[in-house]
Amino acid sequence: MSVLQQFLRRLGRLFRRDRIDRDMAEEIQFHLRQRTASHVEDGMSPDEARYAALRKFGGVEQLKERAREQRGLPLIEQLVADIRFAGRSLKKHPGFTAVAVLTLGLGIGANTALFSAVNTVLLRPLPARDPERLAYISSPRGENFSYPFYQRLRAAMTSFADLSAVQFRISRRELADAASDGAGESVVTQGATGNYFTTLGVPALLGRTFVPADDQPGASAPVVVISHALWQRRFGGDPHVIGRALRLDVLPVTVIGVMPSEFVGFQADVQPEVWWPLQMLTQFDRQTPGMVNEGVLWLMLFGRLRDGVSPDQARAEATTFYRAEMEARVAQNPNRPSAERERILAQTIDLRSGATGFVAARNQFRQPLTVLMIAVGIVLLIASTNLAGLLLARGTARQREFAVRAALGAGRTRIVRLLVTESLLLAGLGGVLGWLLAQWGTAFLTGFLAQTTAPVAIVPDGTVLLFTTVVSLLAGILFGLAPAWRLSEIDLATAMKAQGGGAIAGANSRLQPALVIAQVALAVLLLAGAGLFVRTLHNLQTGEIGFARENLVTFSLDTARWRPAPVEQMGTLRNALTELRALPGVRAVTIGGAGMLSGSGITMDFVPEGYAAMADEEIVARVVLAGPDFFATLGVPLLGGRDFLRTDEAATLPDGRPAPARVAIIGESLARKYFGATNPLGRTLTINGATKYSLEIVGIAKDTRYSSDLRAPVPVQFYLPFFGNDFPMQGTVYLRTTQSAAAFEADLRRALARVDSRLAPRDLRSMDQTIDHLLVRERIIAQLTGFFSAFALLLACLGLYGLLAFRVAQRTREIGVRVALGATLRDVVMLVLRQGLALVLAGGLLGVLAAFGATRFVAALLHGVTPADPMTFALVLAILLAVALLACWLPARRAARVNPVIALRSE
Amino acid sequence: MPCAMPKKGGLVLGTLDMLILRVLSRGEFHGWGITEKLEQLSKSALRVEEGSLYPALYRMEDKGWLKSEWRVSDKGQRAKFYSLTRSGRKQLEAEKESWDRMTAIIAQVMES
């Protein structure tokens, strides 16, 4: 019989051990009975016969033991016994087990979740052909450029084999079958140039992708490419979808291709369902300036480097080209103030690697994720030192047990195996918990990040999970083993006499306090960071925005999509406002321009009447479009003059477009800065645009943050009437209501449908939700660092408690002596507290010093607090003292309870 | 290596396995039966060290030379009966051959 067969046999016996034991016992009993009978036949008495039989046979139990070892797999059986024992041992110390498993689980889980998030958001390569050869254009301002710029860049750059442009984000449009009349379904779409797919190098799954011929102006039969998801969802995976006629908004289009399911466009975080050729923009909206206007920045530019060209060469070519453009622009207008000229020339563009595509969240979240990773790393560090300390202390306390085992004949290997099994069991439990936490953690992070731009699906990364589990296992084994190694160094007899501490304690006694100080310092560092982030969030949430945010509901309306005439658009919007005003529960309605609180908006150069500008001075203001009742609805006080009137917006030009209103309401800082003490009412602002015109100032309003984001300083601003300008007709409606946004929605949709069946609100939210939405990043950081720092503090104090409790247990005798010699209760308590507080203060100071140095690296994420904010630091120290005091209190109490008689007696 | 002990002193090394195999080549026996049979065949010269019998039986079963079966004995009690397998028979042959060779060599030495 081969060795393998033998092994398998023995393995099989393992599972039937009980029955095999019984069989063996029965077999031996049978033999003994026969022998006894034989003796009885020879003439012995039954008892004598039995004894003689047993004597002849030899030790029954030893025989059984030998037989078991022979027939079984003693190694595995011992292992099973070890595991059972380890399990019992862990159950006996639930506190230790819980802390150890939690520590490991959190370490593995949190680490995996964060690393997976970092990997997805920051590092994953784009699923395209040779993604390292892709590069995109970026500027300090952002990654969006105009179409004319794209055309010129493409013509000029020889470093690129091809340069493509794609709509910077997405636009939602309606998709319907060509024949159908009603409203279609809202789909996510993106415009892209004819060479988009070829530049990425990803072929279609079905049909074909764009060719340059598809992307010509005025194409009579425009084509679109659809995503795999849309193909499955709407067309059920129909292979005959190619050539199908559809309607996108009002345009008839034909499907020419379906992309594979793993296709992700260059922007890795948006998931368009339909791609349309860029030139179609003018067909969607005949008045759009997007294809000709230098100032409409709506495209992302990326390209594939020509073979043999390095990124640096391409970058040099791009920056040279851009510089030439800027110089040309400056040369166009020699009368520019030099400050403005400097500003223009200082603009640059850069080339960035497109290997991982472009993820808007990446830039937003790069720093927060890094901060979080560091926080988790710190918590892990504290946790592992805690765990190490726990294991070492436990090992020390078990010296006696090990000595007894050794005396009973257990070899060192056996004891080591026992300890290893315990550690492995702990690590195994921790690993399971860690896996669960990793799943939950990544789902949680995905949910969080999804609130920002488009969903970024994060899944736990298998490699990271494996890595952290293995590391924990190794750490567990290492620290679990440490006490066993020392066993050979001590005298067994002494160890057996030792009182829960004994000979080994000495080596640990310097290490543990140092560990505790380090843990406290790290916890303080984290707490300080968390404190700063929490205050930042609070500042941003409650910061002055200049208008009243309670019960304010907003949504955007876009009438341009079905291309009515401008007069019709205005009429539609006005009617919508009237309908909405009539709704029950609506106290006020108005309409404004887009981009509230986002920092994007219209900027204009102007010349204030009577203001003596200095030679280099740049006079620029943000412009806010204000509809009827704007100031009243938003709760912005008018400090002087009047609101806009209907008469301000009355005129229309011959071609039906509204004539621009010639009035403005200025913000108070503009009034102060450019008009000083004089009354600005009645004065003019002159706009030097394509045509020169003047605006009469008819009112002064309080500054608002309408057109700037929450962090930027409040800009100089003035207001123009919404219905009296020639900017595109889409706006944001504001309603002051008595109901929440959700309760309202049905009524709202009906009211709008009464005006025009195609009119629907988008992004319906309350102002509070808008602000929350803008603060997702800050909220993540504040919440997560808050959580981790609380956990870190808890762990550090657990370590402190453990150390002090251990010390008290060790010095029970000494305390007994002191009390017997006259020490009061207070003296004993102070003894313990002094030790504890010394450690806490040392750690706290160390932590504060570290925080002073470290927090300046996150200054960019803060708002309203300095990195060395004294109030935050003071609060952190106070929290530390409070919690640490509690941790010291329990051992102190135990010390106080020491009965000197018992203490002196026990040895 | 477990051995059979002659009743009157003397040590015969490592032959228990071979003897058991020989006994079982004659039929199927339980452990007690093997003991009795060995006594009988050797005309009471051999008394098996009973502490060695069962370990030997288990070892040989593990190696595949024997197989066992629970049966009801002729006295109506449950006992485990052992029998030779084919590889057991081969092993018996091999051991007999090796034993014969060894005794021949020893005899040669003693008589020279």
Interface residues (C-beta under 8 A of the other chain):
Chain A: M1 Q5 Q6 R9 R10 D23 M24 E26 E27 I28 F30 H31 R33 Q34 R35 K56 F57 G58 G59 L63 R66 A67 Q70 R71
Chain B: H30 G31 W32 T35 E49 E50 G51 Y54 P55 Y58 R59 D62 K63 G64 W70 S73 Q77 R78 A79 K80 S87
